[in-house]
Amino acid sequence: MNNANKQPPDSEAADTAAGLSHRFCVAPMMDWTDRHDRVFLRQLSEHALLYTEMVTSAALKHGDAQYLLQHSEGEHPIALQLGGSKPVELAEAAVLAERSGYDEINLNVGCPSDRVQSGAFGACLMAEPELVGNCVKQHDDEC
Ligand SMILES: Cc1cc2nc3c(=O)[nH]c(=O)nc-3n(C[C@H](O)[C@H](O)[C@H](O)COP(=O)(O)O)c2cc1C
């Protein structure tokens, strides 16, 4: 079969535009994918996209953002996963993360744990597509 005219799927086109590949990633895992684990994982794969543990937008707003966003050059490509459902707070958190050098900002809309659901974010956001849209739009408006 001739694949010469085959267009890449949209996700691949977006990856190319962003200079990032999602072909092989290590998922965000609370209590696992901290910076020490990511340095270890980087020894196993040079190109895998590494996700952080979820960091809430509230923690970045009210806590030690510099500490929470800490990572080393050797961890790239690296994506920060944010948790939250307040559009302005998430947008501010994403700006902080971009400034500290993350290659991608990911919004947690998939984690089903009780801890996450009680905070009104994670998988329960799948039931609120309009709110998720507002969270993403708020970030686009700020940048
Ligand atoms: C210990 C543990 C912690 C996790 N924490 C998160 C998290 O913080 N955010 C998230 O989106 N998913 C979290 N997940 C889900 C994983 O990111 C991943 O989606 C899940 O393990 C399924 O991956 P698989 O389809 O490759 O098996 C966690 C999973 C595990 C096992």
PDBQT file of the ligand as one rigid body, heavy atoms in Angstrom, charges set to zero:
ROOT
HETATM    1  C1  LIG A 201      -0.337   5.271  41.801  1.00  0.00    +0.000 C 
HETATM    2  C2  LIG A 201      -1.074   5.964  40.701  1.00  0.00    +0.000 A 
HETATM    3  C3  LIG A 201      -1.263   7.337  40.786  1.00  0.00    +0.000 A 
HETATM    4  C4  LIG A 201      -1.943   8.028  39.762  1.00  0.00    +0.000 A 
HETATM    5  N1  LIG A 201      -2.076   9.382  39.831  1.00  0.00    +0.000 NA
HETATM    6  C5  LIG A 201      -2.644  10.034  38.800  1.00  0.00    +0.000 A 
HETATM    7  C6  LIG A 201      -2.714  11.458  38.785  1.00  0.00    +0.000 A 
HETATM    8  O1  LIG A 201      -2.289  12.146  39.698  1.00  0.00    +0.000 OA
HETATM    9  N2  LIG A 201      -3.274  12.043  37.699  1.00  0.00    +0.000 N 
HETATM   10  C7  LIG A 201      -3.787  11.318  36.646  1.00  0.00    +0.000 A 
HETATM   11  O2  LIG A 201      -4.301  11.911  35.684  1.00  0.00    +0.000 OA
HETATM   12  N3  LIG A 201      -3.715   9.983  36.647  1.00  0.00    +0.000 NA
HETATM   13  C8  LIG A 201      -3.160   9.345  37.685  1.00  0.00    +0.000 A 
HETATM   14  N4  LIG A 201      -3.067   7.986  37.651  1.00  0.00    +0.000 N 
HETATM   15  C9  LIG A 201      -3.529   7.271  36.447  1.00  0.00    +0.000 C 
HETATM   16  C10 LIG A 201      -2.343   7.062  35.512  1.00  0.00    +0.000 C 
HETATM   17  O3  LIG A 201      -1.853   8.333  35.080  1.00  0.00    +0.000 OA
HETATM   18  C11 LIG A 201      -2.723   6.262  34.262  1.00  0.00    +0.000 C 
HETATM   19  O4  LIG A 201      -3.675   6.965  33.547  1.00  0.00    +0.000 OA
HETATM   20  C12 LIG A 201      -3.270   4.930  34.643  1.00  0.00    +0.000 C 
HETATM   21  O5  LIG A 201      -2.320   4.277  35.440  1.00  0.00    +0.000 OA
HETATM   22  C13 LIG A 201      -3.597   4.087  33.375  1.00  0.00    +0.000 C 
HETATM   23  O6  LIG A 201      -2.470   3.992  32.609  1.00  0.00    +0.000 OA
HETATM   24  P1  LIG A 201      -2.367   2.879  31.469  1.00  0.00    +0.000 P 
HETATM   25  O7  LIG A 201      -3.542   3.136  30.563  1.00  0.00    +0.000 OA
HETATM   26  O8  LIG A 201      -1.064   3.145  30.781  1.00  0.00    +0.000 OA
HETATM   27  O9  LIG A 201      -2.415   1.583  32.153  1.00  0.00    +0.000 OA
HETATM   28  C14 LIG A 201      -2.429   7.300  38.662  1.00  0.00    +0.000 A 
HETATM   29  C15 LIG A 201      -2.223   5.912  38.588  1.00  0.00    +0.000 A 
HETATM   30  C16 LIG A 201      -1.560   5.257  39.584  1.00  0.00    +0.000 A 
HETATM   31  C17 LIG A 201      -1.353   3.774  39.461  1.00  0.00    +0.000 C 
ENDROOT
TORSDOF 0
